[in-house]
Amino acid sequence: MTTSVPGGEPRDLGGDELVRVLATLANPHRLRVVAALSRERMYVSELARALGISRALLQVHLRKLEAAGLVTARVEVSEDGKAMKFYEVNRFAIHLTPETVEAAERTLTPPGDGPGEQKTKGSK
C-alpha cells in the first residue's frame, strides 16, 4: 500500500488523500518549495526570496502544501520582537506502484459523493 509519513507514523493513504497529495505536488512552484524546505526550514520572506516569487504567490502554495500535510508552519518571535512564520517540510514517503494505485482506487469517494459535488441526472 502507499506509505506516507506526513508528521507521524507510517500509514496507508486512502485514494482521496493520495489524489490530494499528488495533485498538490503536481505544480513546479510547490515542488520547489518542498525541495527548498527539505534543505532547511525558512520563514516566508526568506523562502520567497530564495525561490524568486512574490510572498502572495508563495502563501497560496504554502496553504495548499499545509492542507495536504506536506509542510508545517510555526510562528516564532525574533530577538527584536518581530513575529516570523517559519515553514518546514514534514517527512513523507510515497511508494507508488500499480498495486498501490489499485489499492487506493478501492477507497476513492464515489463520483457525486464528495463535498461540493452535485449529483447528475441518473446518479443516485
C-alpha positions as CSV (number, residue, x, y, z in Angstrom):
1,M,0.0,0.0,0.0
2,T,1.1,3.6,-0.3
3,T,3.0,4.6,2.7
4,S,3.3,8.2,3.9
5,V,4.7,9.8,7.0
6,P,3.5,13.4,7.0
7,G,4.1,14.4,10.5
8,G,3.8,11.0,12.1
9,E,3.9,7.2,11.9
10,P,3.9,5.4,8.6
11,R,0.4,4.8,7.4
12,D,-1.5,3.8,4.3
13,L,-3.0,6.6,2.2
14,G,-6.6,6.3,1.1
15,G,-7.4,7.1,-2.5
16,D,-8.8,10.6,-1.9
17,E,-5.7,11.5,0.2
18,L,-3.4,10.1,-2.4
19,V,-5.1,12.2,-5.2
20,R,-4.9,15.3,-3.0
21,V,-1.1,14.8,-2.2
22,L,-0.2,14.0,-5.9
23,A,-2.3,17.0,-7.2
24,T,-0.6,19.2,-4.6
25,L,2.8,18.1,-5.8
26,A,1.9,18.4,-9.5
27,N,3.0,22.1,-9.6
28,P,6.5,23.3,-10.2
29,H,6.3,26.1,-7.6
30,R,5.2,23.6,-4.9
31,L,7.9,21.1,-5.9
32,R,10.5,24.0,-5.5
33,V,9.0,24.9,-2.1
34,V,9.3,21.3,-0.8
35,A,12.8,21.0,-2.2
36,A,13.9,24.2,-0.5
37,L,12.3,23.3,2.8
38,S,13.8,19.8,2.7
39,R,17.2,21.5,2.9
40,E,16.3,23.9,5.8
41,R,13.3,25.5,7.5
42,M,12.7,29.1,6.4
43,Y,10.4,32.0,7.1
44,V,8.1,33.3,4.4
45,S,10.1,36.3,3.2
46,E,13.4,34.3,3.1
47,L,11.7,31.5,1.2
48,A,10.1,33.9,-1.3
49,R,13.5,35.5,-2.0
50,A,15.2,32.1,-2.4
51,L,12.6,31.0,-4.9
52,G,12.3,34.3,-6.7
53,I,8.5,34.5,-6.3
54,S,6.2,37.0,-4.5
55,R,5.1,36.4,-0.9
56,A,1.5,36.5,-2.0
57,L,2.0,33.7,-4.6
58,L,4.2,31.8,-2.1
59,Q,1.4,32.0,0.6
60,V,-1.1,30.4,-1.9
61,H,1.3,27.4,-2.5
62,L,2.2,27.1,1.2
63,R,-1.5,26.9,2.2
64,K,-2.0,24.1,-0.3
65,L,1.1,22.2,0.9
66,E,0.0,22.7,4.5
67,A,-3.6,21.4,3.7
68,A,-2.1,18.3,2.2
69,G,0.1,17.7,5.3
70,L,3.3,18.2,3.5
71,V,4.6,21.2,5.4
72,T,4.1,22.7,8.8
73,A,4.2,26.3,10.0
74,R,5.2,27.7,13.3
75,V,5.3,31.4,14.4
76,E,8.3,32.4,16.4
77,V,9.3,35.8,17.8
78,S,12.7,37.1,16.8
79,E,15.1,38.8,19.2
80,D,13.8,42.2,18.1
81,G,10.2,41.2,18.9
82,K,9.1,40.6,15.3
83,A,6.7,37.6,14.6
84,M,8.1,35.3,11.9
85,K,6.3,32.4,10.4
86,F,8.7,29.5,9.8
87,Y,7.8,26.6,7.5
88,E,9.4,23.2,7.4
89,V,8.7,20.1,5.4
90,N,7.1,17.1,7.0
91,R,8.9,13.9,6.3
92,F,6.9,11.8,3.9
93,A,7.4,8.9,1.5
94,I,5.1,7.7,-1.2
95,H,5.7,4.2,-2.6
96,L,3.8,4.4,-5.9
97,T,3.3,1.2,-7.8
98,P,0.4,-0.2,-9.9
99,E,-0.6,-2.3,-6.9
100,T,-0.7,0.7,-4.6
101,V,-2.7,2.7,-7.1
102,E,-5.2,-0.2,-7.4
103,A,-5.5,-0.5,-3.6
104,A,-6.0,3.3,-3.3
105,E,-8.6,3.2,-6.0
106,R,-10.8,0.9,-3.9
107,T,-11.1,3.6,-1.3
108,L,-11.9,6.6,-3.5
109,T,-15.1,8.5,-2.8
110,P,-17.6,7.6,-5.5
111,P,-18.3,10.3,-8.0
112,G,-21.0,12.7,-6.8
113,D,-20.5,11.8,-3.2
114,G,-17.6,14.2,-2.5
115,P,-18.1,17.6,-0.8
116,G,-19.4,20.2,-3.2
117,E,-20.3,17.7,-5.9
118,Q,-23.8,17.7,-7.3
119,K,-25.4,14.5,-8.4
120,T,-26.2,14.5,-12.1
121,K,-29.2,13.1,-13.8
122,G,-29.3,9.4,-13.5
123,S,-27.0,9.3,-10.4
124,K,-28.1,8.1,-7.1
